[in-house]
Amino acid sequence: MKPIGPLPPPFDAQVGVLTIAGQPYAHWLTKAGDTPAFVYDVDAVTARISRFRAAMPAGMGLHYAIKANPFPPLLAAMAPLVDGLDVASGGELATALPLGRPISFAGPGKRDDELAAAIRAGVTINLESEGEATRALAIGDRLGVRPRLAVRVNPDLELRGSGMKMGGRASPFGVDAERAPALVRLVIDGGADWRGLHIFAGSQSLDTAALIETQAATVALAARLADAAGAVPPLVNLGGGFGIPYFAGDRPVDVEAIGAALGEALTARADLLADSRFALELGRWLVGEAGVYLTRVVDRKDSRGETFVVVDGGLHHQLAASGNFGTVVRRNYPVAVAGQMGEAANDLVSVVGCLCTPLDRLADHGLLPRAEVGDVIAVFVAGAYGLTASPSAFLGHPVPAEILARR
Amino acid sequence: MKPIGPLPPPFDAQVGVLTIAGQPYAHWLTKAGDTPAFVYDVDAVTARISRFRAAMPAGMGLHYAIKANPFPPLLAAMAPLVDGLDVASGGELATALPLGRPISFAGPGKRDDELAAAIRAGVTINLESEGEATRALAIGDRLGVRPRLAVRVNPDLELRGSGMKMGGRASPFGVDAERAPALVRLVIDGGADWRGLHIFAGSQSLDTAALIETQAATVALAARLADAAGAVPPLVNLGGGFGIPYFAGDRPVDVEAIGAALGEALTARADLLADSRFALELGRWLVGEAGVYLTRVVDRKDSRGETFVVVDGGLHHQLAASGNFGTVVRRNYPVAVAGQMGEAANDLVSVVGCLCTPLDRLADHGLLPRAEVGDVIAVFVAGAYGLTASPSAFLGHPVPAEILARR
């Protein structure tokens, strides 16, 4: 037996039929037309944003990294509630522009046409290298538009407990901290509109103490870099890194403690940064737990002592849940039988997807209430890095519906 | 330094500019319009099919598992040259039907609408369970069409050296061998047109001796099952499992030795199978080495002693090359600088994709000729499980062109 991951609230307290945004799951499946489907509870996202606002020091900006979930109706609902949208490609830029919010554009491989589109639109480009800075300045000259450029920094510190390390080591993201002041000067002396610093030390950390320590160190680093560059950053993007629980034993981060500590760090910041604004950039933490993936049992079969519950979805929609995206040891995501929430889990099964590959396993040797053909399995924490981070064309299945749920 | 995987022939012998199907790579990029792009050499695929025909005993059927690469022009070119197409979803069925070839449909989670479409079209369904058999028979009754049904067997043997084990253990694929005779009887007594057995022990094996041994054991198993069922299988699909080299140290399978041994195994087969036809079902081995993924260098940067070559493609098109699809230890695929084939490789770099995630790495600490911004990097063995097995919507980049190359 391998433990099933912890269901996020409010689902962990539900008994009987799974409800999402106050309606039974069948209501959303009727809207979707069929399984498999993703349902995103926009009220849960709004509540997350409110919690962030309440926890963080006054004036702290909140950016949404749309790569976590770019579903257009969700994005439209979130855009007015956040202070900026971070995009990672020309395609995401085109999606975000009509929303009329401030946009920043990060990513290590921006092409000239992407830089040109961003500069034309007045978007802030988070520069990943000296070479990219030179290209952006030249494109600005050619277009006759003063580019808005921030400098992304590969910090000389690492976010402990981070699922994805992005600082403290060699990195394709940003320039090493010791080179950042010179790049700031290159931007300013090149005539661009310097927008500040972007310092991202890691992501998906559940270690509250490490997040607090990293944020304080990032504020201090920003001050040192500003001092060395002889220029005050208008904005310091402190990155994000707030993780969410996926696996047995995971505990959520204490956002209120982080906010309080960040308030202290900002109060104590160097005078040089007195007029700088600060922002955090979050993706997964805002939307991950708001999403549920619903997939129907097509078959139930035994083989050599193991019971397989075969569903009509799979890794083509939920690659990360199958353990094939950035994980070394496969562990079970939170899953449940949607009609039997909170009921006794004493049926030892593996939930496998419909793809003709042994990789397609959504739960491995987990205990669930007994699911029969026609029942619906819910995979939780499906709101971030779900459909768009999965090989949806694999084996030619239809694209699943995505539904925005609200009360 | 980590070794780069072995370039497949004919690319391993090229010097100077990479040529595909007799034309320099730039020719194909002009057709594609832009990088990144996939180029598939259809002549290389045809040569593979010819090699298979020459190596195998007379009458051995060849099925193509289209999930390996369902690019429609490639499929259209291959369809007349093989004896059958294997599909794994209703979507693949719809793609294959217009080609007018015999079709079989395997996959553990077939929905009722998929079974109905297959039965209506006269396609052979490889049954994965007793439950699926019962559903197929009922759907046939409802439609007034006699379904064509084969029985997929989870063999009591395992393909050694197999990258993906599919036999010898608990499996969602097929029914355990000891239950297969009863399922054959259920199909026959239910009035269906029984088409035979499908026995798949594993895939991506580079162990020639293991493949030979497994095929002989599979023929013997088919005889035992036929005897127990009291029925002669019209067709025995022996599966596939021929691997191709991806990583340093990998050696290709000896298809001629496999063909000779299979000829002996068939000559020695039980009398009961005298009138049975046999087929192998291959995907990766037919198309994998025929594909090249071309992506352009957008940036070149240093960080803490490591050099990053940043390209405009990445794991959204080549998930397996990034080490995030079914691999435990990340190793380097074969990659090269397309303008400097066979030249001295003394630049130690990591080739990273354009996605804003540390997972997006196409080569890790590999030695290549020096690549500058604007140069093109070729990733080889990109013809199977490439674009459709990757999260192409991730981060909103355009879908890359796919080009069919021929002389």
Chai-1 contact restraints between the chains, C-beta under 6 A:
chainA,res_idxA,chainB,res_idxB,connection_type,confidence,min_distance_angstrom,max_distance_angstrom,comment,restraint_id
A,K67,B,L395,contact,1.0,0.0,6.0,A-B,restraint_1
A,A88,B,C356,contact,1.0,0.0,6.0,A-B,restraint_2
A,A88,B,L395,contact,1.0,0.0,6.0,A-B,restraint_3
A,S89,B,L395,contact,1.0,0.0,6.0,A-B,restraint_4
A,S89,B,G396,contact,1.0,0.0,6.0,A-B,restraint_5
A,S89,B,H397,contact,1.0,0.0,6.0,A-B,restraint_6
A,G91,B,G396,contact,1.0,0.0,6.0,A-B,restraint_7
A,G91,B,H397,contact,1.0,0.0,6.0,A-B,restraint_8
A,E92,B,G396,contact,1.0,0.0,6.0,A-B,restraint_9
A,A106,B,C356,contact,1.0,0.0,6.0,A-B,restraint_10
A,G107,B,C356,contact,1.0,0.0,6.0,A-B,restraint_11
A,P108,B,V310,contact,1.0,0.0,6.0,A-B,restraint_12
A,G109,B,V298,contact,1.0,0.0,6.0,A-B,restraint_13
A,G109,B,V310,contact,1.0,0.0,6.0,A-B,restraint_14
A,G109,B,D312,contact,1.0,0.0,6.0,A-B,restraint_15
A,G109,B,C354,contact,1.0,0.0,6.0,A-B,restraint_16
A,R111,B,V298,contact,1.0,0.0,6.0,A-B,restraint_17
A,R111,B,D312,contact,1.0,0.0,6.0,A-B,restraint_18
A,S129,B,D299,contact,1.0,0.0,6.0,A-B,restraint_19
A,S129,B,K301,contact,1.0,0.0,6.0,A-B,restraint_20
A,G131,B,D299,contact,1.0,0.0,6.0,A-B,restraint_21
A,N154,B,S303,contact,1.0,0.0,6.0,A-B,restraint_22
A,M164,B,P358,contact,1.0,0.0,6.0,A-B,restraint_23
A,A170,B,S303,contact,1.0,0.0,6.0,A-B,restraint_24
A,A170,B,R304,contact,1.0,0.0,6.0,A-B,restraint_25
A,A170,B,E306,contact,1.0,0.0,6.0,A-B,restraint_26
A,S171,B,S303,contact,1.0,0.0,6.0,A-B,restraint_27
A,P172,B,F308,contact,1.0,0.0,6.0,A-B,restraint_28
A,P172,B,V352,contact,1.0,0.0,6.0,A-B,restraint_29
A,D176,B,S303,contact,1.0,0.0,6.0,A-B,restraint_30
A,D176,B,R304,contact,1.0,0.0,6.0,A-B,restraint_31
A,V298,B,G109,contact,1.0,0.0,6.0,A-B,restraint_32
A,V298,B,R111,contact,1.0,0.0,6.0,A-B,restraint_33
A,D299,B,S129,contact,1.0,0.0,6.0,A-B,restraint_34
A,D299,B,G131,contact,1.0,0.0,6.0,A-B,restraint_35
A,K301,B,S129,contact,1.0,0.0,6.0,A-B,restraint_36
A,S303,B,N154,contact,1.0,0.0,6.0,A-B,restraint_37
A,S303,B,A170,contact,1.0,0.0,6.0,A-B,restraint_38
A,S303,B,S171,contact,1.0,0.0,6.0,A-B,restraint_39
A,S303,B,D176,contact,1.0,0.0,6.0,A-B,restraint_40
A,R304,B,A170,contact,1.0,0.0,6.0,A-B,restraint_41
A,R304,B,D176,contact,1.0,0.0,6.0,A-B,restraint_42
A,E306,B,A170,contact,1.0,0.0,6.0,A-B,restraint_43
A,F308,B,P172,contact,1.0,0.0,6.0,A-B,restraint_44
A,V310,B,P108,contact,1.0,0.0,6.0,A-B,restraint_45
A,V310,B,G109,contact,1.0,0.0,6.0,A-B,restraint_46
A,D312,B,G109,contact,1.0,0.0,6.0,A-B,restraint_47
A,D312,B,R111,contact,1.0,0.0,6.0,A-B,restraint_48
A,N324,B,F325,contact,1.0,0.0,6.0,A-B,restraint_49
A,F325,B,N324,contact,1.0,0.0,6.0,A-B,restraint_50
A,G326,B,L359,contact,1.0,0.0,6.0,A-B,restraint_51
A,V352,B,P172,contact,1.0,0.0,6.0,A-B,restraint_52
A,C354,B,G109,contact,1.0,0.0,6.0,A-B,restraint_53
A,C356,B,A88,contact,1.0,0.0,6.0,A-B,restraint_54
A,C356,B,A106,contact,1.0,0.0,6.0,A-B,restraint_55
A,C356,B,G107,contact,1.0,0.0,6.0,A-B,restraint_56
A,P358,B,M164,contact,1.0,0.0,6.0,A-B,restraint_57
A,L359,B,G326,contact,1.0,0.0,6.0,A-B,restraint_58
A,T388,B,A393,contact,1.0,0.0,6.0,A-B,restraint_59
A,T388,B,F394,contact,1.0,0.0,6.0,A-B,restraint_60
A,A389,B,P391,contact,1.0,0.0,6.0,A-B,restraint_61
A,A389,B,F394,contact,1.0,0.0,6.0,A-B,restraint_62
A,S390,B,P391,contact,1.0,0.0,6.0,A-B,restraint_63
A,P391,B,A389,contact,1.0,0.0,6.0,A-B,restraint_64
A,P391,B,S390,contact,1.0,0.0,6.0,A-B,restraint_65
A,P391,B,P391,contact,1.0,0.0,6.0,A-B,restraint_66
A,A393,B,T388,contact,1.0,0.0,6.0,A-B,restraint_67
A,F394,B,T388,contact,1.0,0.0,6.0,A-B,restraint_68
A,F394,B,A389,contact,1.0,0.0,6.0,A-B,restraint_69
A,L395,B,K67,contact,1.0,0.0,6.0,A-B,restraint_70
A,L395,B,A88,contact,1.0,0.0,6.0,A-B,restraint_71
A,L395,B,S89,contact,1.0,0.0,6.0,A-B,restraint_72
A,G396,B,S89,contact,1.0,0.0,6.0,A-B,restraint_73
A,G396,B,G91,contact,1.0,0.0,6.0,A-B,restraint_74
A,G396,B,E92,contact,1.0,0.0,6.0,A-B,restraint_75
A,H397,B,S89,contact,1.0,0.0,6.0,A-B,restraint_76
A,H397,B,G91,contact,1.0,0.0,6.0,A-B,restraint_77
